């Protein structure tokens, strides 16, 4: 029996297949663009490799696209066929069971099965990263951290995934508010694994959440090699850089990054759409004209109204559709979300709460019905983490909630949300918050306050 680069047994029979399998797993940890090529080579050489099919199916589910459910279902069938051949051990079988549970609508059960793998094989970095990814989609930051800290002792400095595990730990620390440790661990991750874009981006998150855009720009400067090898995750790192420029008021730099990096490739991947829509919305909330950039995003989002795989994706599609006044498509998406909210499964529950209220709030905001928008977004706010994504990504919805409250005249409530936002951002105040406090002062008629910006 051959063992992989992490010391785990596999049912692979060919040396070349093992080399490609190792490259695929390391590529997954590094968010490398070449990962699918290596995984395809493995399955072409050994079509009965159940673990490979199970992982491929889960990769497709993480992409959050309804048309890929059929592909993932085919992978599940291929994986189960491989199991029937009798070559897989309990570890591989649990991966296949995890894919099966996820396909049935229960990604939390899938996580549980993968945690069973880690319990028996704590050095299995593939299971570690998959758990990290699925918990991220589920908005389970505390679970991400617990899972990693249970297995950290198994990843000594000579383990092939040591640096990548540190990068995941750094991100989990940041998402649970331990910013000082997150920065230290994230830097260690990049020193250990120079292509660990996830660890690099964890440190970028720290600078965002602690209101230190200038330090964040210094951190990213000259480290492009850490993310240039990535799949579309590289666009997300450029997005972080754009946010830092926005906080510094460097709008020309923001738009240049948008056009030359963030939307250099006009993909319809939901992660790329979320980068773009949330950045444009932040710009518009600050009163800047983004030109015709919404149209391209709205055209792509109009084709995703029936998707419904991830509430995080749906809400960003809605940002584009409402911003470009696509009333028919907005109505179509809201109707579908109402239907989905009646179903069973982890994502259906998230569609019901916070999804519906958040979606109705975005629709109302787009139609300048700010009182209703504030009420709906405020209702969604307490459960918004369940939509998935990071604090930095969800902050666009926090800003929309605050701005809806200000425009509707609910100054005290908007100020209370600003205070809460500042509290979980390490007590710091960024340029967005400072500007809104000035608006509140204007609304209260306080002397010395700045004038309201054009809306």
Steps between C-alpha positions, in 0.01 A plus 500: 500500500630845408498788749447861400717800583316542830569139600145379431428164335341507156351244264707637210710242318724705269795716599406768246149518640634552851720786379201670339287436808762662724519797261120533499480503880784751538338708227171502689678624810670776299191591293710423193357533151661168395309291756225373263760386244667273754172364634377423148825315426449283809145404405590434138775264608299335779126547439412278797665735753202567726672766710596699191142502372364596843739793527426612146128496579553713810716741302209549261253555784725769643463690172132566584356453149179308442609356166797334670275295729462251215877469468536450876227235486696316231809517719303355790389210280858442384625514858239250617592273211862520612398405852309200365825370353618454858835678489421802720558516875275663764665838449415509129149374570437789736596747229245339267237507776577868553433576134177298519380696805580831335319398182193427712509858632690450825852648479515511880473119503775491239718703735426254779615207288818683403560579867481124559779463245709759686437330833664183369743672260588840646782546246256477208536858372250434220222439754620799702474738204163363383355546848641853507344578161155357579483664843591829331206460261277420798619808692640286782811693606510351851477152352787578263718595792401205721565253220845639425612531860410136568749381237774766510737283711508244216648751255865519593742716304592206274139433395443588133192707589645678803495851349153460348356382831646811664331711228163341575555550872587866442175553313295324768669712768417817308137402444461435874650837593848394614671753274845517658552124491350481152760740361787315664382157381419630151851637460643168618284321244640702212857457620444123510302470176578796270204415274246497785263763366246414770744585779604820324137601462432421868748774593328733252174428686665597827596840360145548369341411831740717702456804276860514381478528121846655462661207682294261290627655177856467631435134577379419148763708321763282334332173600306448176677167442304360794173529308589530130496119465143479632172417336238774523600549862762743366217740410391492863844606625493793253155581645654528845757740363224708341317519836815635660531769232131585550552554870786734411275694263710399197211449261703503177705209636179313593349534154829410332520178704137426421554531125848345468497228766171431678292493178780448249327170416124535470414176678165414655648308792302612804818582692611735223153654480503554877838676484376733229150577624605565858778733387275698266236529771754633748604760242141605434425531871787750516342698216734398218378436147602154378379559145360209302681232702178367655361395162750220440443358848122527470506317165688211659289502816178494297599153383536378861157588641399134523828382652435489874804296604639760741323791665829692496507473120132593461538817706788622286310423181222714647742787561572510128137459393367770732782741414422464129122522551424149373153488652383181326809303599485628858138386525591162351781448749287604797229257393747215470652580837154488661450153351843380609440622853218247535729203436710287732876502522775722633490749213120519502513600865749773416281612214218547750718684752683725433450466124146622441518805723841597362378462141185703562713764668733524200204526265345778709831687519533485121155660471585772756248361751747554781270449797400155377858423398624583848233289668574196283879530514486554874291184535754303294799646681497276806534185287706647216807292579297194398510628144868403491803696393726708721441803720666715233273362228181536702591857595333626183166389647587668831573823312173475308311448826660805658448715191138392470448601863662839443295571187183396682581730790566229760811671632513341844465147364755562227741636759448192717593275207807715433602452862456124478692492173786693658505264797557186293750684282747521789354831618637684198314742275556484125427774246150362437404521868653845547299635206175351636556652842530836327169435322335419831634822643355689202167330552497610862600853407823492695737790445818434307368191321584439137241540226316205356667357186305482178302178466 
